[in-house]
């Protein structure tokens, strides 16, 4: 009798497994679309880097664009790892967050507009992201 109940449970869960597998495949397709879009943006950003190198008025624009390229490459790497393992490493996410924050600081480097509270908030955010990166990286 117990074997018969197991078969019923196994048949019932097959529907869930098939549904979950279908959803995983659909989500993988969405991730692949994002991968192609990020690849296009990365190639375009590299093209802009070369273009800005020859006629750059302010070096901070070139640095900001290089940092955007690094963010795109890291995001591409995160999605590739997700497709392989179906999970994401938090250290990669923290790397992207740190580089994005630094890029924002480079772009908005007119610190006269920022008051003390915003500067302390940015410093605290950098400290927290750095601390998490060091702590998670050790595990």
C-alpha positions as CSV (number, residue, x, y, z in Angstrom):
1,X,0.0,0.0,0.0
2,X,2.8,2.4,0.8
3,X,4.3,1.7,-2.7
4,X,1.0,2.7,-4.3
5,X,0.9,6.0,-2.4
6,X,4.5,6.8,-3.4
7,X,3.5,6.3,-7.1
8,X,0.6,8.7,-6.7
9,X,2.9,11.2,-5.1
10,X,5.5,10.7,-7.8
11,X,2.9,11.2,-10.6
12,X,1.6,14.3,-8.9
13,X,5.0,15.9,-8.5
14,X,5.9,15.2,-12.2
15,X,3.6,18.0,-13.2
16,X,5.4,20.3,-10.9
17,X,8.8,19.2,-12.1
18,X,7.8,19.7,-15.8
19,X,6.3,23.1,-15.0
20,X,9.4,24.2,-13.1
21,X,11.6,22.9,-15.9
22,X,9.6,24.8,-18.5
23,X,9.8,28.0,-16.4
24,X,13.6,27.6,-16.0
25,X,14.0,27.2,-19.7
26,X,11.9,30.3,-20.4
27,X,13.9,32.3,-17.8
28,X,17.1,31.1,-19.4
29,X,15.9,32.4,-22.7
30,X,15.3,35.8,-21.1
31,X,18.8,35.8,-19.6
32,X,20.2,35.0,-23.0
33,X,18.4,38.0,-24.5
34,X,19.9,40.1,-21.8
35,X,23.3,38.6,-22.6
36,X,23.1,39.6,-26.2
37,X,21.9,43.1,-25.3
38,X,24.8,43.5,-22.8
39,X,27.2,42.2,-25.4
40,X,26.0,44.8,-27.8
41,X,26.3,47.5,-25.2
42,X,29.8,46.4,-24.3
43,X,31.0,46.5,-27.9
44,X,29.4,49.9,-28.4
45,X,31.0,51.2,-25.1
46,X,34.4,50.0,-26.3
47,X,33.8,51.8,-29.6
48,X,33.0,54.9,-27.7
49,X,36.1,54.5,-25.6
50,X,38.3,54.5,-28.7
51,X,36.3,57.5,-30.1
52,X,36.7,59.5,-26.9
53,X,40.4,58.8,-26.7
54,X,41.1,60.9,-29.7
55,X,38.8,63.8,-28.9
56,X,38.3,63.9,-25.2
57,X,37.7,67.3,-23.7
58,X,37.6,66.0,-20.1
59,X,39.4,62.9,-19.0
60,X,36.7,62.1,-16.5
61,X,34.3,61.3,-19.3
62,X,36.7,58.7,-20.7
63,X,37.3,57.2,-17.2
64,X,33.5,57.1,-16.6
65,X,33.0,55.3,-19.9
66,X,35.8,52.8,-19.1
67,X,34.1,52.1,-15.8
68,X,30.7,51.6,-17.5
69,X,32.5,49.1,-19.8
70,X,33.8,47.2,-16.7
71,X,30.4,47.2,-15.2
72,X,28.9,45.7,-18.4
73,X,31.6,43.1,-18.6
74,X,31.0,42.1,-14.9
75,X,27.3,41.9,-15.5
76,X,27.9,39.7,-18.5
77,X,30.0,37.5,-16.4
78,X,27.4,37.3,-13.7
79,X,24.7,36.2,-16.2
80,X,27.1,33.6,-17.7
81,X,27.7,32.1,-14.2
82,X,23.9,32.1,-13.6
83,X,23.3,30.2,-16.8
84,X,25.9,27.6,-15.9
85,X,25.1,27.2,-12.2
86,X,21.6,28.7,-11.8
87,X,22.9,30.8,-8.8
88,X,24.8,34.0,-8.5
89,X,27.9,34.8,-6.5
90,X,27.4,37.7,-4.1
91,X,31.0,38.7,-4.5
92,X,30.4,39.5,-8.2
93,X,27.4,41.5,-7.3
94,X,29.4,43.5,-4.8
95,X,32.1,44.1,-7.3
96,X,29.6,45.6,-9.7
97,X,28.1,47.7,-6.9
98,X,31.5,49.1,-5.9
99,X,32.5,49.9,-9.5
100,X,29.1,51.5,-10.2
101,X,29.5,53.6,-7.1
102,X,33.0,54.7,-8.0
103,X,31.7,55.5,-11.6
104,X,28.9,57.6,-10.1
105,X,31.5,59.5,-8.0
106,X,33.7,60.1,-11.1
107,X,30.9,61.4,-13.2
108,X,29.5,63.6,-10.4
109,X,32.9,64.7,-9.1
110,X,31.8,68.3,-8.5
111,X,31.9,67.8,-4.7
112,X,30.9,71.4,-4.1
113,X,27.3,70.4,-4.9
114,X,27.3,67.6,-2.4
115,X,26.7,68.5,1.2
116,X,28.3,66.7,4.2
117,X,25.5,64.3,4.8
118,X,25.6,63.0,1.2
119,X,29.4,62.6,1.4
120,X,29.2,60.7,4.7
121,X,26.4,58.5,3.2
122,X,28.6,57.7,0.1
123,X,31.6,57.0,2.4
124,X,29.5,54.7,4.6
125,X,28.1,52.9,1.5
126,X,31.7,52.3,0.2
127,X,32.8,51.1,3.6
128,X,29.8,48.7,3.9
129,X,30.3,47.3,0.4
130,X,34.0,46.9,1.0
131,X,33.5,45.2,4.3
132,X,30.9,42.8,2.8
133,X,33.2,42.1,-0.1
134,X,36.1,41.2,2.2
135,X,34.0,39.1,4.6
136,X,32.2,37.2,1.8
137,X,35.4,36.7,-0.2
138,X,37.0,34.9,2.7
139,X,34.2,32.2,2.8
